[in-house]
Amino acid sequence: MKALLTKLFISPTTNLWLQLLRYGFVGGVAFVADYGSLYLLTEVAHFHYLTSAAVAFVIGLTVNYLLSISWVFKKERVTKPWIEFMVFATIGIIGLGLNEGIMYLFTECLQVHYMVSKLISTGVVFFWNFFARKLLLFTKHKAI
């Protein structure tokens, strides 16, 4: 049992399914930071929901990045940190665009509550982020 727990939660891995499982956990932690910030910024600080969504997304993205590089994708990272950051940020900006677009579509066009729109957006952006980061950042590339 200890060996299984070590494999699942501690040992570095390149196994896609185990990374996806870990990324799901990391995504859950990042989601709590993102979703909680969205609620607080909109309901307590009275920001417009799209402004709140952008700020909250950046908070969640930061949590996701820190946990991803330290736990999910330990092996085969890009060797130059500034390149890694630029690619991670670009993927995040695309994810932010998807987040804002999906939230706007569901909230403004379909009249869905913004917190429900965020749940829908999170599902789409989760898979975009995982596979883009896995393929572009955390798979061994030559000459980077």
Beta strands, then each sheet from edge to edge (+ up, - down):
end
